C-alpha cells in the first residue's frame, strides 16, 4: 500500500510539474516581456486568401516569380502559388529511380536555381534544375536533419553528433565534408536547446541560424566561420525547457512544453523576418491574441528595424510564411494568404 501511495504521489508531482511549466510558457508568451516593438502603420496589406483544404502544406521556397509548397504527408507533391492566388496548381514530382523509398520526413526546397527533395534519414537528395520536370537521386554519405543549398553541388547541413549529443553544422560537397561542431551553443541538452531554423541569405552569401528557444541568431560564411551573433529584441537569452530520458530507448525527450521565442523565419533581400511568439510591452492584448508578430532585422548588421502584424484567419495564427519581393505568403491552418508589403524606406 505504501508503495502504491509513493507511486501515486510521484505521478501526481510529475503531472503538476508539467502543467506548471505549460502554464508558465503560456504566461511568458502572453505577458509583457521587457521589450517594445516599432510598429509603423500599413506595412502588410491582405491581398488574397485561399482555402487549400488541408494543413499539411508547408512553404518550400520561391523562384522570384512563384511560391512553392511541399506536403508533409505526401513528399512527392508540389504546389505552385502565384501572388494573385489565381494560377495555383498542384503537381506530382517525377522522381528517379522510380519506387525509391523516401521517408515522410523528407523536405522540399525550391529556389531560383532548382528543386531539391532532402531526405536526411535516407541519406539522399533528389534534384532538378528550374524546370522541375524530373528529380534525380543523389546519394549522400551523411545523415542530416536540415539542409540548404548555397551553390551548385554545395550544401550546408545540420546533423546530430552522436558523441557530443548535440546539433552541429556541416559543409557538404560530393568530394568532401567539413564540420563545425562549435557553432551551435549548448545550454541544456544539446539537441532541443539548439533547435532552430537554417537559412541562406543570397544577397550577402551568408548562412543564418535562428534559435527557436532563445533570442539569438548566428551569421556565418559558407565555410562555416562565424561572422556575427545577433539578438532578437526579446529578453529570453537562456532556453527555458525541461528534458527527460527514456532509458530503454536511449532517447532524450521534452518532459514539458518549452517557452518558444521564435516560431518561424525567412530571409529576403538581406532582411531577416522573424515570427515572434512573445508579446511586447507596448502591444495591445487583443491585437496580440488575434494576430502574429513579424519582426524585421538587417541580416548583415543584426539591427532590429521594425515590426508588423499578420491577422489570424478563422482564429488560426500563421504557422509558416515567406517573403518574395513585395509579397508575403502566409499559412494559417488550411488557408494560404498573400499580403502586399510596403516596407519603410527610411528604416533599413
Backbone as numpy.savetxt, mean C-alpha at the origin, in Angstrom:
# Nx Ny Nz CAx CAy CAz Cx Cy Cz
-10.89 -28.52 39.31 -11.72 -27.31 39.31 -10.85 -26.04 39.31
-9.79 -26.11 40.14 -8.88 -24.98 40.22 -8.22 -24.70 38.86
-7.86 -25.83 38.15 -7.22 -25.71 36.84 -8.16 -25.05 35.83
-9.44 -25.46 35.86 -10.45 -24.88 34.97 -10.60 -23.39 35.23
-10.60 -23.04 36.52 -10.75 -21.64 36.91 -9.59 -20.80 36.38
-8.37 -21.36 36.51 -7.19 -20.64 36.03 -7.24 -20.44 34.52
-7.63 -21.51 33.80 -7.75 -21.42 32.34 -8.78 -20.38 31.93
-9.90 -20.36 32.66 -10.96 -19.39 32.36 -10.45 -17.97 32.57
-9.74 -17.75 33.68 -9.23 -16.41 33.97 -8.20 -15.97 32.93
-7.36 -16.92 32.48 -6.37 -16.60 31.44 -7.05 -16.22 30.13
-8.08 -17.00 29.77 -8.81 -16.72 28.53 -9.51 -15.37 28.61
-10.15 -15.12 29.76 -10.86 -13.85 29.94 -9.90 -12.68 29.89
-8.73 -12.86 30.53 -7.72 -11.81 30.52 -7.24 -11.51 29.11
-7.05 -12.58 28.32 -6.61 -12.40 26.93 -7.63 -11.65 26.11
-8.92 -12.01 26.28 -10.00 -11.35 25.54 -10.07 -9.88 25.91
-9.97 -9.59 27.21 -10.03 -8.21 27.68 -8.87 -7.40 27.12
-7.67 -8.01 27.09 -6.49 -7.33 26.57 -6.65 -6.98 25.10
-7.14 -7.96 24.32 -7.35 -7.74 22.88 -8.40 -6.67 22.65
-9.50 -6.74 23.40 -10.55 -5.72 23.26 -10.01 -4.35 23.61
-9.20 -4.31 24.68 -8.64 -3.03 25.10 -7.74 -2.42 24.04
-6.90 -3.25 23.42 -6.02 -2.76 22.35 -6.82 -2.31 21.14
-7.89 -3.05 20.83 -8.74 -2.67 19.70 -9.41 -1.33 19.97
-9.95 -1.18 21.19 -10.60 0.07 21.56 -9.60 1.22 21.53
-8.38 0.94 22.00 -7.33 1.96 22.00 -6.99 2.40 20.58
-6.89 1.43 19.67 -6.55 1.75 18.29 -7.63 2.62 17.66
-8.90 2.33 17.96 -10.00 3.14 17.42 -9.95 4.55 18.01
-9.62 4.62 19.32 -9.56 5.92 19.98 -8.46 6.78 19.38
-7.28 6.17 19.15 -6.16 6.90 18.55 -6.53 7.40 17.17
-7.22 6.58 16.38 -7.57 6.96 15.01 -8.61 8.06 14.96
-9.43 8.19 15.99 -10.57 9.10 15.93 -10.49 10.28 16.88
-9.36 10.49 17.53 -9.19 11.63 18.41 -8.03 12.47 17.90
-7.96 13.76 18.31 -6.83 14.59 17.90 -5.50 13.94 18.26
-4.53 14.05 17.36 -3.28 13.31 17.55 -2.04 14.19 17.53
-2.20 15.46 17.91 -1.04 16.31 18.08 -0.47 16.90 16.81
-1.28 17.06 15.77 -0.81 17.69 14.53 -1.99 18.35 13.83
-1.69 19.23 12.88 -2.75 19.90 12.12 -2.52 19.65 10.63
-3.60 19.79 9.87 -3.53 19.64 8.41 -3.79 20.98 7.73
-3.07 21.23 6.64 -3.35 22.36 5.78 -4.37 21.89 4.76
-5.51 22.57 4.69 -6.63 22.08 3.88 -7.11 23.16 2.91
-6.37 23.41 1.83 -6.84 24.34 0.81 -8.16 23.84 0.22
-9.07 24.73 -0.14 -10.38 24.28 -0.65 -10.32 23.78 -2.09
-11.27 22.93 -2.43 -11.56 22.52 -3.81 -10.38 21.85 -4.53
-9.62 21.03 -3.84 -8.52 20.33 -4.51 -9.04 19.14 -5.31
-9.92 18.34 -4.71 -10.43 17.14 -5.37 -11.92 17.28 -5.64
-12.31 17.24 -6.91 -13.71 17.35 -7.30 -14.21 16.02 -7.86
-15.26 15.43 -7.27 -15.80 14.16 -7.80 -16.22 14.32 -9.25
-15.87 13.33 -10.07 -16.13 13.43 -11.51 -17.10 12.35 -11.97
-16.80 11.08 -11.68 -17.67 9.97 -12.07 -17.58 8.86 -11.02
-18.67 8.08 -10.90 -18.72 6.94 -9.99 -19.28 5.74 -10.74
-18.71 4.56 -10.49 -19.17 3.34 -11.16 -19.15 2.18 -10.17
-20.26 1.43 -10.12 -20.33 0.22 -9.30 -19.82 -0.96 -10.14
-18.71 -1.58 -9.70 -18.13 -2.69 -10.46 -18.57 -4.04 -9.91
-19.44 -4.04 -8.89 -20.08 -5.26 -8.43 -19.28 -6.14 -7.51
-18.04 -5.75 -7.16 -17.22 -6.58 -6.27 -16.15 -5.70 -5.62
-15.74 -6.10 -4.42 -14.68 -5.35 -3.73 -13.33 -6.05 -3.82
-13.20 -6.98 -4.76 -11.96 -7.74 -4.91 -10.97 -7.07 -5.87
-11.39 -5.96 -6.48 -10.48 -5.25 -7.38 -9.52 -4.37 -6.60
-8.29 -4.26 -7.09 -7.30 -3.35 -6.51 -6.61 -2.62 -7.66
-5.98 -1.50 -7.36 -5.35 -0.70 -8.41 -3.95 -1.24 -8.70
-3.72 -1.61 -9.96 -2.44 -2.20 -10.37 -1.49 -1.15 -10.95
-2.01 -0.01 -11.37 -1.15 1.03 -11.91 -1.81 1.81 -13.03
-0.99 2.51 -13.82 -1.50 3.28 -14.95 -0.41 3.39 -16.02
-0.81 3.78 -17.23 0.15 3.95 -18.32 0.15 5.38 -18.84
-0.26 6.32 -17.99 -0.37 7.75 -18.29 -1.61 8.09 -19.10
-2.38 7.09 -19.52 -3.63 7.32 -20.24 -4.81 6.63 -19.58
-4.59 5.45 -19.04 -5.64 4.67 -18.40 -5.16 4.14 -17.05
-6.11 3.90 -16.15 -5.84 3.17 -14.92 -6.07 1.68 -15.20
-5.39 0.84 -14.41 -5.56 -0.61 -14.55 -5.76 -1.23 -13.18
-6.71 -2.17 -13.11 -7.03 -2.84 -11.86 -6.78 -4.34 -11.99
-6.30 -4.94 -10.91 -6.18 -6.38 -10.80 -7.24 -6.90 -9.86
-7.35 -8.23 -9.75 -8.38 -8.84 -8.92 -7.75 -9.89 -8.01
-7.98 -9.77 -6.70 -7.33 -10.69 -5.75 -7.88 -12.11 -5.85
-9.11 -12.27 -6.31 -9.69 -13.61 -6.43 -9.48 -14.21 -7.81
-9.08 -13.38 -8.77 -8.85 -13.86 -10.14 -7.62 -13.15 -10.70
-6.41 -13.63 -10.35 -5.17 -12.94 -10.75 -4.99 -12.79 -12.26
-5.69 -13.58 -13.05 -5.51 -13.54 -14.50 -6.36 -12.51 -15.21
-7.09 -11.67 -14.46 -7.97 -10.68 -15.09 -7.44 -9.27 -14.85
-7.70 -8.40 -15.83 -7.29 -7.01 -15.74 -8.43 -6.11 -16.19
-8.65 -5.02 -15.47 -9.67 -4.04 -15.83 -8.99 -2.75 -16.27
-9.39 -2.23 -17.41 -8.88 -0.95 -17.90 -9.93 0.12 -17.66
-9.51 1.24 -17.08 -10.44 2.29 -16.68 -9.94 3.63 -17.21
-10.80 4.33 -17.95 -10.47 5.67 -18.42 -10.92 6.71 -17.41
-10.46 7.93 -17.56 -10.79 8.98 -16.59 -12.27 9.30 -16.57
-12.98 9.04 -17.68 -14.42 9.30 -17.73 -15.24 8.11 -17.28
-14.59 6.97 -17.02 -15.26 5.71 -16.63 -16.22 5.21 -17.70
-16.09 5.70 -18.93 -16.99 5.26 -20.00 -16.34 4.19 -20.89
-15.02 4.12 -20.87 -14.32 3.14 -21.69 -13.72 2.03 -20.83
-14.48 1.64 -19.79 -14.02 0.58 -18.89 -14.27 -0.79 -19.50
-13.26 -1.66 -19.45 -13.44 -3.02 -19.95 -12.58 -3.99 -19.15
-13.01 -5.25 -19.12 -12.31 -6.30 -18.39 -11.84 -7.36 -19.38
-10.58 -7.74 -19.27 -10.00 -8.75 -20.16 -9.27 -9.82 -19.35
-9.21 -11.01 -19.93 -8.43 -12.08 -19.33 -7.03 -12.05 -19.94
-6.02 -12.06 -19.08 -4.65 -12.04 -19.56 -4.28 -13.37 -20.21
-3.55 -13.30 -21.29 -2.99 -14.50 -21.92 -1.64 -14.76 -21.27
-1.53 -15.90 -20.59 -0.33 -16.20 -19.81 0.32 -17.47 -20.33
1.64 -17.43 -20.50 2.40 -18.59 -20.97 3.47 -18.95 -19.93
3.64 -20.25 -19.64 2.97 -21.40 -20.26 1.54 -21.57 -19.77
0.69 -22.07 -20.65 -0.71 -22.30 -20.32 -0.80 -23.34 -19.20
-1.64 -23.08 -18.23 -1.82 -24.02 -17.13 -0.82 -23.89 -16.01
0.11 -22.93 -16.12 1.10 -22.73 -15.06 0.40 -22.32 -13.77
0.77 -22.94 -12.65 0.17 -22.61 -11.37 0.59 -21.22 -10.95
-0.41 -20.41 -10.60 -0.17 -19.06 -10.09 -0.89 -18.93 -8.76
-0.17 -18.53 -7.73 -0.78 -18.39 -6.41 -1.71 -17.17 -6.38
-2.78 -17.27 -5.58 -3.76 -16.18 -5.52 -3.19 -14.91 -4.91
-2.05 -15.03 -4.25 -1.40 -13.84 -3.70 -0.66 -13.04 -4.78
-0.61 -13.56 -6.01 0.08 -12.88 -7.11 -0.56 -11.51 -7.34
0.28 -10.51 -7.62 -0.21 -9.15 -7.80 0.16 -8.60 -9.18
-0.81 -7.94 -9.78 -0.62 -7.31 -11.08 -0.01 -5.92 -10.87
0.91 -5.55 -11.75 1.54 -4.23 -11.70 1.63 -3.71 -13.13
1.16 -2.48 -13.35 1.15 -1.90 -14.69 1.80 -0.52 -14.65
2.70 -0.27 -15.58 3.23 1.07 -15.78 3.36 1.33 -17.28
3.95 2.46 -17.64 4.04 2.81 -19.06 4.94 1.87 -19.84
5.79 1.11 -19.15 6.71 0.21 -19.84 6.13 -1.17 -20.09
5.14 -1.58 -19.31 4.60 -2.91 -19.52 3.70 -3.40 -18.41
3.32 -4.67 -18.50 2.44 -5.32 -17.54 3.20 -6.46 -16.87
3.10 -6.51 -15.56 3.79 -7.54 -14.78 2.77 -8.25 -13.89
2.92 -9.55 -13.76 2.19 -10.31 -12.76 3.23 -10.95 -11.86
3.33 -10.45 -10.63 4.36 -10.91 -9.69 3.79 -12.00 -8.78
4.45 -13.13 -8.75 4.05 -14.26 -7.90 5.24 -14.62 -7.01
5.30 -13.97 -5.85 6.44 -14.16 -4.97 6.53 -15.53 -4.35
5.38 -16.15 -4.06 5.40 -17.49 -3.48 5.87 -18.50 -4.52
5.44 -18.32 -5.77 5.84 -19.22 -6.85 7.21 -18.90 -7.43
7.86 -17.84 -6.90 9.17 -17.40 -7.40 9.17 -17.24 -8.92
8.19 -16.46 -9.37 8.07 -16.24 -10.81 7.38 -14.91 -11.07
7.57 -14.42 -12.27 6.83 -13.26 -12.74 6.46 -13.51 -14.19
5.43 -12.79 -14.64 4.99 -12.87 -16.03 4.98 -11.44 -16.56
5.48 -11.27 -17.78 5.70 -9.92 -18.28 5.34 -9.80 -19.75
4.84 -8.62 -20.11 4.67 -8.25 -21.51 4.88 -6.75 -21.62
5.13 -6.28 -22.82 5.31 -4.86 -23.05 3.96 -4.15 -22.95
3.96 -2.91 -23.34 2.78 -2.06 -23.19 1.52 -2.64 -23.84
1.67 -3.46 -24.87 0.50 -3.98 -25.60 -0.33 -4.95 -24.76
0.29 -5.59 -23.76 -0.42 -6.47 -22.83 -1.16 -7.62 -23.52
-0.61 -8.14 -24.56 -1.31 -9.21 -25.28 -0.96 -10.60 -24.76
0.29 -10.76 -24.30 0.70 -12.10 -23.91 1.82 -12.01 -22.87
1.56 -12.48 -21.66 2.54 -12.42 -20.58 3.36 -13.70 -20.54
4.67 -13.56 -20.67 5.58 -14.71 -20.66 6.18 -14.90 -19.27
6.31 -16.16 -18.88 6.87 -16.49 -17.58 8.37 -16.23 -17.52
8.80 -15.68 -16.38 10.22 -15.56 -16.09 10.45 -16.10 -14.68
11.19 -17.18 -14.58 11.45 -17.79 -13.28 12.44 -16.93 -12.50
12.25 -16.89 -11.18 13.11 -16.10 -10.31 13.66 -17.00 -9.21
14.86 -16.71 -8.76 15.46 -17.55 -7.73 15.39 -16.91 -6.35
14.26 -16.24 -6.09 14.06 -15.62 -4.78 12.57 -15.55 -4.48
12.22 -15.86 -3.23 10.86 -15.61 -2.76 10.76 -14.12 -2.41
9.57 -13.54 -2.60 9.41 -12.13 -2.26 7.95 -11.84 -1.93
7.73 -10.72 -1.24 6.39 -10.34 -0.81 5.89 -9.08 -1.48
6.77 -8.35 -2.15 6.37 -7.14 -2.86 7.44 -6.84 -3.91
7.03 -6.18 -5.00 7.98 -5.91 -6.09 7.58 -4.67 -6.87
8.60 -3.92 -7.32 8.38 -2.81 -8.26 9.50 -2.84 -9.30
9.16 -2.67 -10.58 10.20 -2.57 -11.62 10.77 -1.16 -11.66
12.08 -1.05 -11.84 12.71 0.28 -11.94 13.32 0.52 -13.31
13.57 -0.54 -14.06 14.04 -0.44 -15.44 13.85 -1.80 -16.07
14.14 -1.91 -17.36 13.98 -3.19 -18.03 14.93 -4.22 -17.41
14.37 -5.25 -16.85 15.18 -6.32 -16.28 15.63 -6.11 -14.85
15.27 -4.98 -14.25 15.69 -4.69 -12.87 14.47 -4.46 -11.98
14.42 -5.18 -10.88 13.32 -5.07 -9.93 13.86 -4.75 -8.54
13.05 -4.08 -7.76 13.31 -3.95 -6.32 12.28 -4.82 -5.62
12.76 -5.72 -4.78 11.89 -6.67 -4.09 11.94 -6.46 -2.59
10.84 -6.78 -1.95 10.84 -6.93 -0.49 10.69 -8.41 -0.18
11.49 -8.90 0.73 11.46 -10.32 1.09 11.62 -10.45 2.60
11.47 -11.68 3.09 11.66 -11.97 4.51 12.97 -12.73 4.69
13.85 -12.18 5.51 15.09 -12.86 5.84 14.81 -13.82 7.00
14.94 -15.12 6.76 14.57 -16.12 7.76 15.49 -16.09 8.98
16.75 -15.73 8.76 17.68 -15.68 9.90 17.41 -14.47 10.78
17.24 -13.32 10.14 16.95 -12.09 10.89 15.50 -12.02 11.35
14.63 -12.79 10.67 13.20 -12.78 10.94 12.62 -11.38 10.78
12.95 -10.76 9.65 12.40 -9.44 9.36 12.45 -9.18 7.86
11.73 -8.12 7.45 11.72 -7.73 6.04 13.06 -7.11 5.64
13.47 -7.40 4.41 14.65 -6.77 3.82 14.31 -6.36 2.39
15.17 -5.55 1.79 15.00 -5.14 0.40 16.10 -5.73 -0.46
15.76 -6.06 -1.71 16.71 -6.64 -2.65 16.63 -5.93 -3.99
17.76 -5.79 -4.65 17.80 -5.37 -6.05 18.02 -6.62 -6.88
17.08 -6.90 -7.78 17.09 -8.17 -8.50 17.25 -7.94 -10.00
18.21 -8.65 -10.59 18.32 -8.73 -12.05 18.45 -10.20 -12.41
18.44 -10.50 -13.69 18.56 -11.89 -14.12 19.92 -12.47 -13.75
20.92 -11.59 -13.55 22.29 -12.05 -13.29 22.73 -11.92 -11.84
22.04 -11.11 -11.05 22.54 -10.88 -9.70 21.42 -10.46 -8.75
21.70 -10.63 -7.45 20.81 -10.16 -6.39 21.65 -9.40 -5.38
21.31 -8.14 -5.12 22.00 -7.34 -4.12 21.04 -7.07 -2.97
21.50 -7.27 -1.74 20.64 -7.15 -0.56 21.03 -5.94 0.27
20.02 -5.33 0.89 20.25 -4.35 1.94 19.37 -4.77 3.12
20.00 -5.31 4.15 19.27 -5.85 5.28 19.01 -4.82 6.38
19.51 -3.61 6.19 19.45 -2.62 7.27 18.52 -1.45 7.00
17.86 -1.46 5.84 17.01 -0.32 5.49 15.77 -0.25 6.37
15.06 -1.37 6.49 13.80 -1.38 7.22 14.09 -1.66 8.69
13.80 -0.67 9.52 14.20 -0.70 10.92 13.18 -1.41 11.80
13.65 -2.47 12.47 12.82 -3.26 13.37 12.53 -2.48 14.65
11.26 -2.50 15.08 10.87 -1.90 16.35 10.24 -2.91 17.30
9.54 -3.90 16.75 8.87 -4.90 17.60 9.30 -6.30 17.21
8.73 -6.81 16.13 8.96 -8.21 15.73 9.80 -8.37 14.47
9.91 -7.32 13.67 10.68 -7.39 12.44 9.85 -7.64 11.19
8.69 -8.25 11.34 7.82 -8.54 10.19 6.66 -7.55 10.14
5.76 -7.64 11.12 4.61 -6.74 11.12 5.04 -5.29 11.31
6.02 -5.06 12.18 6.41 -3.69 12.49 7.11 -2.99 11.32
7.62 -3.76 10.36 8.27 -3.17 9.18 7.39 -3.26 7.94
6.15 -3.66 8.11 5.25 -3.78 6.96 4.97 -2.40 6.38
4.81 -2.34 5.07 4.57 -1.06 4.44 4.38 -1.18 2.95
4.50 -0.05 2.25 4.22 0.03 0.82 5.50 0.37 0.07
5.87 -0.49 -0.87 7.06 -0.30 -1.70 6.64 0.39 -2.99
7.29 1.53 -3.31 6.89 2.33 -4.47 8.12 2.85 -5.22
7.88 3.28 -6.46 8.96 3.84 -7.27 8.57 5.23 -7.76
9.44 6.19 -7.51 9.26 7.56 -7.97 10.05 7.74 -9.27
9.36 7.70 -10.41 10.04 7.76 -11.71 10.63 9.13 -12.00
10.02 10.17 -11.48 10.54 11.52 -11.73 11.94 11.68 -11.13
12.13 11.17 -9.92 13.41 11.32 -9.23 14.23 10.03 -9.21
13.75 8.98 -9.93 14.45 7.68 -9.97 14.80 7.20 -8.57
13.80 7.18 -7.70 14.04 6.80 -6.31 13.00 5.79 -5.83
13.42 4.93 -4.92 12.53 3.99 -4.25 11.99 4.67 -3.00
10.72 4.49 -2.72 10.12 5.01 -1.49 9.43 3.87 -0.76
9.74 3.72 0.52 9.08 2.71 1.34 8.37 3.42 2.48
7.03 3.33 2.49 6.20 3.98 3.50 5.70 2.93 4.49
5.97 3.14 5.78 5.52 2.20 6.81 4.02 2.36 7.07
3.36 1.24 7.38 1.94 1.29 7.74 1.72 1.82 9.15
2.61 1.47 10.08 2.32 1.63 11.51 3.18 2.67 12.22
3.87 3.50 11.47 4.65 4.59 12.07 4.75 5.75 11.09
5.14 6.91 11.57 5.12 8.13 10.75 6.43 8.32 9.98
6.75 7.36 9.13 8.05 7.42 8.48 8.02 6.82 7.07
8.79 7.43 6.18 9.03 6.83 4.86 10.50 6.99 4.52
11.04 5.98 3.85 12.46 5.94 3.50 12.61 6.12 2.00
13.52 7.00 1.60 13.80 7.23 0.17 15.19 6.67 -0.14
15.28 5.84 -1.19 16.54 5.20 -1.56 16.81 5.37 -3.05
18.08 5.26 -3.44 18.37 5.19 -4.86 18.16 3.76 -5.33
18.34 3.51 -6.61 18.03 2.18 -7.14 19.09 1.14 -6.81
20.17 1.56 -6.11 21.14 0.61 -5.58 20.90 0.35 -4.09
19.75 0.83 -3.61 19.30 0.62 -2.23 20.14 1.36 -1.20
20.76 2.47 -1.62 21.41 3.36 -0.67 20.39 4.37 -0.15
20.34 4.56 1.16 19.37 5.48 1.75 19.74 6.92 1.39
18.79 7.64 0.81 18.98 9.05 0.46 18.45 9.96 1.55
17.32 9.60 2.12 16.74 10.41 3.19 15.65 9.61 3.89
15.31 10.05 5.09 14.20 9.46 5.85 13.22 10.59 6.15
12.01 10.46 5.62 11.00 11.48 5.83 10.00 11.08 6.89
9.27 12.06 7.38 8.25 11.79 8.39 6.91 12.33 7.94
5.86 11.53 8.18 4.51 12.04 7.95 4.14 12.95 9.11
3.07 13.72 8.96 2.81 14.81 9.90 2.26 14.37 11.25
1.85 13.12 11.38 1.34 12.65 12.67 2.51 12.42 13.63
2.20 12.00 14.85 3.22 11.89 15.90 3.52 10.45 16.31
3.03 9.46 15.56 3.24 8.06 15.93 4.59 7.58 15.39
5.63 7.78 16.17 6.98 7.41 15.74 7.34 5.98 16.08
6.60 5.38 17.00 6.87 3.99 17.39 5.64 3.13 17.14
5.87 1.96 16.56 4.77 1.05 16.22 4.01 0.63 17.46
2.68 0.67 17.37 1.82 0.23 18.47 1.08 -1.03 18.03
1.70 -2.17 18.28 1.06 -3.45 17.97 1.53 -4.51 18.95
0.73 -5.56 19.05 1.03 -6.66 19.96 1.09 -7.94 19.14
2.16 -8.72 19.33 2.33 -9.96 18.57 2.35 -11.17 19.49
1.96 -12.30 18.93 2.00 -13.58 19.63 2.64 -14.60 18.73
2.69 -15.84 19.17 3.30 -16.88 18.36 2.50 -18.16 18.45
2.56 -18.94 17.36 1.97 -20.27 17.32 3.13 -21.26 17.28
3.44 -21.84 18.43 4.63 -22.68 18.56 4.59 -23.87 17.61
3.41 -24.49 17.46 3.31 -25.69 16.63 3.60 -25.40 15.16
3.34 -24.16 14.73 3.56 -23.80 13.33 4.76 -22.87 13.14
5.42 -22.52 14.25 6.56 -21.62 14.23 6.23 -20.32 13.50
5.07 -19.76 13.83 4.61 -18.54 13.20 4.42 -17.44 14.24
4.66 -16.21 13.80 4.37 -15.04 14.61 3.10 -14.40 14.06
2.17 -14.07 14.93 0.90 -13.49 14.50 0.60 -12.24 15.31
-0.28 -11.40 14.78 -0.77 -10.26 15.55 -1.77 -10.77 16.57
-1.61 -10.38 17.82 -2.54 -10.82 18.86 -3.62 -9.78 19.12
-3.53 -8.64 18.45 -4.54 -7.59 18.58 -4.40 -6.64 17.40
-5.47 -5.93 17.03 -5.39 -4.99 15.91 -4.37 -3.89 16.20
-3.51 -3.56 15.24 -2.50 -2.51 15.44 -3.09 -1.12 15.22
-2.37 -0.10 15.64 -2.73 1.27 15.31 -2.17 1.58 13.93
-3.05 1.69 12.95 -2.63 1.97 11.58 -2.43 3.47 11.42
-1.31 3.85 10.85 -1.01 5.26 10.62 -1.25 5.63 9.16
-0.66 4.86 8.25 -0.78 5.12 6.82 -1.44 3.93 6.13
-2.61 4.14 5.55 -3.39 3.02 5.00 -3.04 2.68 3.56
-2.79 3.69 2.75 -2.50 3.47 1.33 -1.70 4.65 0.81
-1.09 4.48 -0.36 -0.22 5.53 -0.88 0.02 5.36 -2.37
0.42 6.44 -3.02 0.88 6.38 -4.40 1.80 7.56 -4.66
2.55 7.50 -5.76 3.46 8.57 -6.15 3.12 9.00 -7.56
3.06 10.31 -7.78 2.81 10.85 -9.12 3.52 12.19 -9.26
4.30 12.33 -10.33 5.00 13.58 -10.63 5.81 14.11 -9.46
6.49 13.23 -8.76 7.36 13.65 -7.66 6.65 13.97 -6.37
5.35 13.68 -6.30 4.58 13.91 -5.08 4.15 12.58 -4.47
4.26 12.49 -3.16 3.84 11.31 -2.42 2.48 11.59 -1.80
1.48 10.79 -2.18 0.13 10.92 -1.65 -0.09 9.81 -0.61
-0.49 10.19 0.59 -0.64 9.22 1.69 -2.05 9.30 2.25
-2.73 8.16 2.25 -4.04 8.06 2.89 -3.79 7.80 4.37
-4.03 8.82 5.19 -3.75 8.74 6.62 -4.97 8.24 7.39
-4.71 7.45 8.42 -5.80 6.91 9.24 -6.08 7.78 10.46
-5.28 8.83 10.68 -5.36 9.59 11.93 -5.98 10.96 11.74
-6.73 11.37 12.75 -7.43 12.66 12.75 -6.51 13.76 13.26
-6.53 14.89 12.58 -5.74 16.04 13.00 -6.51 16.87 14.03
-5.78 17.71 14.76 -6.41 18.53 15.79 -7.43 19.51 15.22
-7.20 19.97 14.00 -8.08 20.99 13.42 -9.16 20.42 12.52
-9.41 19.11 12.59 -10.42 18.50 11.74 -11.76 18.36 12.44
-12.81 18.55 11.66 -14.16 18.36 12.16 -14.44 16.86 12.32
-15.05 16.49 13.45 -15.30 15.08 13.75 -16.16 14.41 12.69
-17.23 15.08 12.28 -18.14 14.50 11.29 -17.46 14.37 9.93
-16.72 15.39 9.53 -16.02 15.33 8.25 -15.02 14.18 8.23
-14.30 14.00 9.34 -13.32 12.92 9.41 -13.99 11.55 9.32
-15.16 11.42 9.93 -15.86 10.13 9.94 -16.52 9.82 8.60
-16.70 10.83 7.75 -17.40 10.64 6.48 -16.49 10.77 5.26
-15.19 10.82 5.48 -14.27 10.98 4.35 -12.91 10.38 4.69
-12.03 10.39 3.70 -10.67 9.87 3.87 -9.68 11.00 3.63
-8.69 11.12 4.50 -7.68 12.17 4.40 -6.52 11.74 3.51
-6.18 12.57 2.54 -5.00 12.35 1.71 -4.00 13.47 2.01
-2.83 13.11 2.51 -1.77 14.07 2.78 -0.75 14.01 1.64
-0.25 15.17 1.24 0.64 15.26 0.08 2.02 15.77 0.51
3.07 15.07 0.05 4.45 15.41 0.39 5.28 15.52 -0.89
6.31 16.35 -0.83 7.31 16.37 -1.89 8.26 15.21 -1.62
8.37 14.28 -2.58 9.18 13.07 -2.34 10.64 13.43 -2.06
11.21 14.31 -2.87 12.65 14.58 -2.77 13.02 15.30 -1.48
12.25 16.31 -1.12 12.57 17.08 0.09 11.95 16.49 1.35
10.91 15.67 1.17 10.20 15.12 2.32 9.23 16.10 2.95
9.10 17.29 2.37 8.27 18.35 2.96 6.79 18.04 2.80
6.05 18.24 3.90 4.58 18.16 3.84 4.05 19.41 3.15
3.10 19.22 2.22 2.58 20.34 1.44 1.18 20.75 1.85
0.23 19.81 1.79 -1.17 20.10 2.10 -1.94 18.79 2.11
-3.25 18.89 2.39 -4.11 17.70 2.46 -5.44 17.99 1.77
-6.16 16.92 1.44 -7.52 17.06 0.91 -8.32 15.82 1.28
-9.65 15.90 1.08 -10.56 14.82 1.44 -11.08 14.09 0.21
-11.33 12.80 0.37 -12.13 12.03 -0.58 -13.33 11.50 0.20
-14.53 11.90 -0.20 -15.72 11.54 0.56 -16.07 10.06 0.43
-16.67 9.52 1.49 -17.13 8.13 1.48 -18.20 7.93 0.41
-18.30 6.71 -0.08 -19.38 6.32 -1.00 -20.13 5.16 -0.37
-21.43 5.32 -0.20 -22.25 4.27 0.42 -21.67 3.88 1.78
-21.23 4.89 2.53 -20.65 4.71 3.88 -19.35 3.91 3.86
-18.69 3.82 2.72 -17.43 3.09 2.61 -16.29 4.08 2.36
-15.24 3.96 3.17 -14.05 4.76 2.96 -13.22 4.16 1.83
-12.27 4.93 1.34 -11.43 4.40 0.27 -10.54 3.28 0.83
-10.27 2.30 0.00 -9.36 1.21 0.37 -8.14 1.18 -0.52
-8.17 1.95 -1.61 -7.02 2.06 -2.50 -7.24 3.29 -3.38
-6.15 3.89 -3.87 -6.29 5.04 -4.77 -5.03 5.19 -5.60
-5.15 5.98 -6.67 -4.02 6.20 -7.58 -4.19 7.55 -8.24
-3.09 8.29 -8.39 -3.10 9.58 -9.07 -2.38 9.44 -10.41
-3.03 9.93 -11.46 -2.45 9.94 -12.81 -2.72 11.32 -13.40
-1.66 12.15 -13.45 -1.86 13.50 -13.94 -2.81 14.28 -13.05
-3.90 14.79 -13.65 -4.86 15.56 -12.86 -6.01 14.69 -12.34
-5.92 13.38 -12.53 -7.00 12.49 -12.13 -6.60 11.60 -10.95
-7.54 11.42 -10.04 -7.37 10.49 -8.93 -8.46 9.44 -9.02
-8.06 8.17 -9.04 -8.99 7.05 -9.03 -9.02 6.47 -7.63
-10.22 6.29 -7.07 -10.36 5.73 -5.72 -11.28 4.52 -5.75
-11.02 3.57 -4.87 -11.88 2.41 -4.68 -12.55 2.52 -3.32
-13.88 2.49 -3.30 -14.67 2.48 -2.06 -15.61 1.30 -2.12
-15.33 0.24 -1.37 -16.19 -0.93 -1.43 -16.26 -1.47 -2.85
-17.50 -1.58 -3.39 -17.69 -2.06 -4.77 -17.58 -0.95 -5.81
-17.32 0.27 -5.37 -17.34 1.42 -6.28 -15.93 1.87 -6.68
-15.81 2.33 -7.92 -14.63 3.07 -8.33 -15.10 4.48 -8.69
-14.30 5.46 -8.32 -14.67 6.85 -8.58 -13.46 7.61 -9.09
-13.72 8.59 -9.93 -12.67 9.43 -10.48 -12.88 10.85 -9.99
-11.80 11.48 -9.55 -11.84 12.85 -9.05 -10.84 13.69 -9.83
-11.23 14.91 -10.15 -10.31 15.83 -10.82 -9.56 16.63 -9.78
-8.23 16.67 -9.90 -7.39 17.37 -8.94 -6.97 18.74 -9.46
-7.04 19.72 -8.57 -6.51 21.06 -8.85 -5.53 21.38 -7.73
-4.28 21.00 -7.93 -3.27 21.14 -6.88 -2.78 22.58 -6.81
-2.61 23.12 -5.61 -2.13 24.50 -5.45 -0.72 24.67 -6.03
-0.59 25.53 -7.02 0.71 25.71 -7.68 1.73 26.38 -6.77
1.25 27.16 -5.80 2.16 27.90 -4.91 2.52 27.11 -3.66
2.16 25.81 -3.62 2.44 25.01 -2.42 3.16 23.72 -2.80
4.12 23.81 -3.70 4.86 22.63 -4.14 6.25 22.56 -3.49
